[in-house]
Amino acid sequence: MPNDVDGALSALRGRVDTLNLELLALISQRAHVAREIHGLKVASGRPVHDPEREHQMIERLVAENPGPFPAGVVAQLFGELFAATKSLMEGEERLRLRVARAPGEPDRLVRVGPEAVGREPILIAGPCSVENAFQIDQTAAFLASRGVRFLRGGAFKPRTSPYDFQGLGAEGLELLGAAAKRHGLRSVTEVVDTRHVEIVCRHADVLQVGARNMQNFELLKEVGRASRPVLLKRGPAATLHELLHAAEYIAAQGNGQILLCERGIRSFDNQTRNTLDISAVALLRRATALPVLVDPSHAAGRKDILAPLARAALAAGAQGILLEVHPCPAAARSDAQQQLDFGEFDRFQAEVFGPRVEARPAAEVRS
């Protein structure tokens, strides 16, 4: 009797093994067909994901279920299969992106004049907005004397209220460009309109696309056609998938000189302006070879925790920090509460960068 049972078990297990292989082959065939469907949808510009179609397929499978699995188990099994197929398609799509990190690809460098972003962490600093010639020149001179190589400043300012200060526009661009050139710095400023790209390119070394415009696709295409590096900020409610695809809009126009910037996302907590997503830094470093920067000023909306946030960002792999600095923050026309004065900047720099940033005398920078 035992030998009969053992023989029966062996035969049944053999059938199970055969069925497993047949199921695996069918699942693989299904994935190949799904890949063909995905390719046709992409080529024809149709939506890739069709939840209604998935729902209809599961309803039919449940209706025609011969047993013995109950309807809920059948729905769960095929739901998992559909989800795995969707993940497969998304993974292949990510690998096809120009901005995706290829297997074994080293970090990419973005050249800004003689500077290279993507090696040692850099610091981009300056006021939220350019307010007058004295303010931006004083800031540029100070930052240059502290070894900073990038000057940021807003000329066109997208604001929540239409009655808030909107920036000096073209005049602000000229002041920013002149101050940066005078003190040997590279300038970074935001462009908010496709009509402004040309004039911003004449005065700035890096074009910034702000969080509010991360999915302004026409603007992304336009800066993608420009001959300037682009600093792309993550929107406050954007996923990393959406951020990478926004960068792809720029890269698809031929401009691969892209800097990605995490600047905080919206959450339920009201102690900070936004919540700095440190995990985004580590995830982006895996997903793309593009430099990843962090803006703790806009994440926190307050100056007392900027240094620990910046240290955390660098520890997670950030390759640069954006920081708002103003000669007199109390008199600033925008974001007064999050801008550092010069003394506070010195303390921040020492606490975050320590001896790695070497100061240069202002006279040497001007020469």
C-alpha positions in Angstrom: 0.0 0.0 0.0 2.7 2.6 0.8 4.4 1.9 -2.5 1.1 2.5 -4.3 0.6 5.9 -2.5 4.1 6.9 -3.2 3.7 6.1 -6.8 0.4 8.0 -7.0 1.9 11.0 -5.3 4.9 11.0 -7.6 2.6 10.9 -10.7 0.4 13.7 -9.3 3.4 15.8 -8.5 4.7 15.3 -12.0 1.4 16.5 -13.4 1.6 19.6 -11.1 5.1 20.3 -12.3 4.0 20.0 -15.9 1.0 22.3 -15.3 3.3 24.8 -13.6 5.5 24.9 -16.6 2.5 25.2 -18.9 1.1 28.1 -16.8 4.5 29.8 -16.8 4.6 29.5 -20.6 1.1 30.9 -20.9 1.9 33.8 -18.5 5.0 34.6 -20.6 3.0 34.5 -23.8 0.5 36.8 -22.3 3.2 39.2 -21.3 4.6 39.3 -24.9 1.0 40.0 -26.2 0.6 42.8 -23.6 3.9 44.2 -24.7 2.7 44.4 -28.3 -0.5 46.1 -27.2 1.5 48.6 -25.2 3.7 49.3 -28.2 0.7 49.9 -30.4 -0.9 52.2 -27.9 2.3 54.3 -27.4 2.8 54.5 -31.2 -0.8 55.7 -31.7 -0.8 58.1 -28.8 -3.5 56.3 -26.9 -3.6 55.9 -23.1 -1.5 53.0 -22.0 -3.4 51.9 -18.9 -7.1 50.9 -19.3 -8.6 50.1 -15.9 -12.1 49.6 -17.5 -10.7 46.9 -19.8 -9.1 45.1 -16.8 -12.3 45.3 -14.9 -14.2 43.7 -17.8 -11.7 40.9 -18.1 -11.9 40.1 -14.4 -15.7 40.1 -14.5 -15.7 37.7 -17.4 -13.2 35.4 -15.7 -15.3 35.3 -12.5 -18.5 34.6 -14.5 -16.9 31.7 -16.3 -15.0 30.3 -13.3 -15.4 26.5 -13.3 -14.1 26.2 -9.7 -12.9 25.0 -7.4 -11.4 28.4 -6.5 -14.1 30.9 -5.3 -14.8 34.0 -7.3 -12.7 36.2 -4.9 -9.6 34.1 -5.3 -9.9 34.2 -9.1 -10.3 37.9 -9.1 -7.3 38.3 -6.8 -5.1 36.0 -8.9 -5.8 37.7 -12.1 -5.6 41.2 -10.5 -2.1 40.3 -9.4 -1.2 39.1 -12.9 -2.5 42.4 -14.4 -0.6 44.5 -11.8 2.6 42.5 -12.5 2.1 43.1 -16.3 1.6 46.8 -15.7 4.7 47.0 -13.6 6.7 45.2 -16.3 5.5 47.7 -18.9 6.4 50.7 -16.7 9.8 49.3 -15.9 10.6 48.8 -19.6 9.3 52.3 -20.3 11.6 53.8 -17.6 14.6 52.0 -19.2 13.7 53.6 -22.5 13.7 57.1 -21.1 16.7 59.3 -22.1 16.9 60.5 -18.5 17.0 57.0 -17.0 20.2 55.6 -15.7 21.4 52.7 -17.9 22.8 49.6 -16.2 26.3 50.5 -15.0 26.1 54.1 -16.2 28.1 56.5 -14.1 26.8 59.8 -12.9 26.4 62.4 -15.6 28.0 65.8 -15.4 26.2 69.0 -16.3 28.6 71.7 -17.5 27.9 75.3 -16.6 30.7 77.2 -18.2 33.9 76.1 -16.4 31.9 74.5 -13.6 30.7 70.8 -13.5 27.7 69.8 -11.5 27.6 66.1 -10.5 30.9 65.6 -8.7 31.4 67.2 -5.3 28.3 68.8 -3.8 27.7 72.4 -5.0 25.9 75.3 -3.4 23.6 77.6 -5.3 22.7 80.6 -3.3 21.1 84.1 -3.5 18.0 86.0 -2.8 14.5 84.8 -3.6 14.1 87.8 -6.0 16.3 90.4 -7.4 15.1 93.7 -5.9 17.6 96.3 -6.9 21.2 96.7 -8.1 22.7 97.2 -4.6 21.0 94.1 -3.1 22.0 91.6 -5.8 25.6 93.0 -6.1 26.1 93.0 -2.4 24.9 89.4 -2.2 27.0 88.3 -5.2 30.2 89.9 -3.7 29.6 88.2 -0.3 28.9 84.7 -1.8 31.9 84.9 -4.1 34.1 85.7 -1.1 32.8 82.5 0.6 33.7 80.3 -2.4 30.2 79.9 -3.8 30.2 79.6 -7.6 26.5 79.9 -8.4 24.2 82.9 -7.9 20.5 82.4 -7.9 17.9 85.2 -8.0 14.3 85.5 -9.4 13.5 88.1 -12.0 10.1 86.6 -13.0 8.3 85.5 -9.9 5.2 83.3 -10.1 3.3 84.1 -6.8 0.2 82.7 -5.3 -1.4 86.1 -5.1 -1.5 88.3 -8.2 -1.0 91.3 -5.9 2.4 90.0 -4.5 5.7 91.2 -5.9 6.2 89.6 -9.3 9.8 90.4 -9.8 11.6 93.1 -11.8 11.3 91.2 -15.1 13.9 92.1 -17.7 15.5 94.6 -15.5 16.1 92.0 -12.8 17.6 89.7 -15.4 20.1 92.4 -16.4 21.0 93.1 -12.8 21.5 89.4 -12.0 23.6 88.7 -15.0 25.8 91.8 -14.4 26.3 91.0 -10.8 27.2 87.4 -11.5 29.7 88.4 -14.2 31.2 91.0 -12.1 32.0 88.6 -9.3 32.9 85.5 -11.4 29.7 83.6 -10.6 27.3 81.5 -12.8 23.7 82.7 -12.6 20.5 80.7 -12.1 17.0 82.2 -12.6 13.5 81.0 -13.2 11.7 81.2 -16.6 7.9 81.1 -16.3 6.8 81.7 -19.9 7.8 80.3 -23.3 8.0 83.9 -24.5 10.7 84.7 -21.9 13.1 81.9 -22.8 15.1 83.9 -25.3 15.7 86.9 -23.1 16.5 84.7 -20.0 19.1 82.9 -22.1 20.8 86.2 -22.8 21.5 86.9 -19.2 21.4 83.6 -17.3 23.7 80.5 -17.3 21.0 78.1 -16.0 17.3 78.2 -16.7 15.1 77.2 -13.7 11.7 75.6 -14.2 9.9 76.1 -10.9 7.6 73.7 -9.1 4.5 75.4 -10.3 5.6 74.9 -13.9 7.0 71.3 -13.7 4.2 70.1 -15.9 4.0 73.1 -18.2 4.8 70.9 -21.1 5.1 73.7 -23.7 7.6 75.5 -21.4 9.5 72.2 -20.9 9.8 71.8 -24.7 10.9 75.3 -25.2 13.7 75.1 -22.6 14.6 71.8 -24.1 15.4 73.6 -27.3 17.5 76.2 -25.5 21.3 76.0 -25.3 21.3 76.3 -21.5 21.3 73.8 -18.7 17.9 73.4 -17.0 17.2 73.1 -13.3 13.9 71.3 -13.0 12.1 71.5 -9.6 9.6 68.8 -8.5 6.1 70.0 -8.1 4.6 70.0 -4.5 2.2 67.2 -5.5 4.2 65.4 -8.2 5.4 61.8 -8.1 8.9 60.9 -9.0 7.5 59.2 -12.1 6.0 62.5 -13.1 9.2 64.4 -12.4 11.3 62.1 -14.6 8.8 62.3 -17.4 8.9 66.1 -17.1 12.6 65.9 -17.5 12.1 63.6 -20.5 10.2 66.4 -22.2 13.3 68.5 -22.0 15.7 65.7 -23.0 13.5 64.8 -26.0 14.1 68.2 -27.5 17.9 67.5 -27.5 18.8 69.1 -24.2 20.3 66.6 -21.8 21.8 69.2 -19.5 19.2 68.8 -16.7 19.5 69.2 -13.0 16.7 67.7 -10.9 15.7 69.4 -7.7 13.6 68.1 -4.7 12.1 71.1 -2.9 9.5 69.5 -0.7 6.0 68.1 -1.2 2.7 68.9 0.4 1.6 67.0 3.5 -0.8 67.4 6.4 1.8 68.9 8.8 1.8 72.7 9.1 5.1 73.2 10.9 6.9 73.6 7.6 6.0 75.1 4.3 6.4 71.7 2.7 7.8 68.3 3.7 11.3 67.6 2.4 11.2 64.1 0.8 14.6 62.7 1.6 13.7 59.4 0.1 13.3 61.1 -3.2 17.0 61.9 -3.3 18.0 58.2 -2.9 15.4 57.0 -5.3 16.3 59.5 -8.0 20.0 58.7 -7.7 19.1 55.1 -8.5 16.6 55.9 -11.3 18.7 58.5 -13.2 22.3 59.6 -13.7 21.3 63.2 -13.8 22.5 65.4 -10.9 20.0 65.6 -8.0 19.8 68.8 -5.9 17.8 69.8 -2.9 16.2 73.1 -1.9 15.7 73.1 1.8 14.7 76.8 1.9 11.4 76.1 0.0 10.9 72.8 1.7 11.1 74.3 5.2 9.9 77.8 4.7 11.8 78.7 7.8 15.5 79.2 8.5 16.1 77.5 11.8 16.2 73.9 10.4 17.9 74.5 7.1 21.3 73.1 8.1 20.0 69.7 9.4 17.8 69.4 6.3 20.8 70.1 4.1 23.0 67.6 5.9 20.3 65.0 5.6 20.0 65.7 1.9 23.8 65.4 1.3 23.8 62.2 3.4 21.1 60.7 1.1 23.2 61.5 -2.0 22.2 65.0 -3.0 24.8 66.6 -5.3 24.0 70.2 -4.5 22.0 72.5 -2.2 19.9 75.5 -3.2 19.7 78.2 -0.5 18.1 81.6 -0.2 20.4 84.4 1.1 19.6 88.1 1.4 21.6 91.0 2.9 18.5 92.0 5.0 15.8 89.3 5.0 13.5 91.4 7.2 13.2 93.9 4.3 12.9 91.2 1.5 10.0 91.6 -0.8 9.4 87.8 -0.9 10.0 84.8 1.3 11.5 86.9 4.1 11.1 84.1 6.7 13.3 81.6 4.9 16.2 83.7 3.7 19.5 83.7 5.6 21.4 86.9 6.3 25.2 86.9 5.7 26.0 85.9 9.3 23.5 83.0 9.2 24.9 81.9 5.9 28.4 81.7 7.4 27.1 79.5 10.2 25.2 77.3 7.7 28.2 76.9 5.5 30.4 75.9 8.3 27.9 73.5 9.8 27.0 71.8 6.4 30.1 72.0 4.2 32.8 72.6 6.8 36.3 73.0 5.4 35.3 71.5 2.0 34.4 75.0 0.6 37.3 77.3 0.4 36.7 81.0 0.6 38.0 83.3 -2.0 38.7 87.0 -1.3 36.2 89.2 -3.0 39.0 91.2 -4.7 40.3 88.1 -6.3 36.8 87.2 -7.6 36.3 90.7 -9.2 39.6 90.7 -11.0 
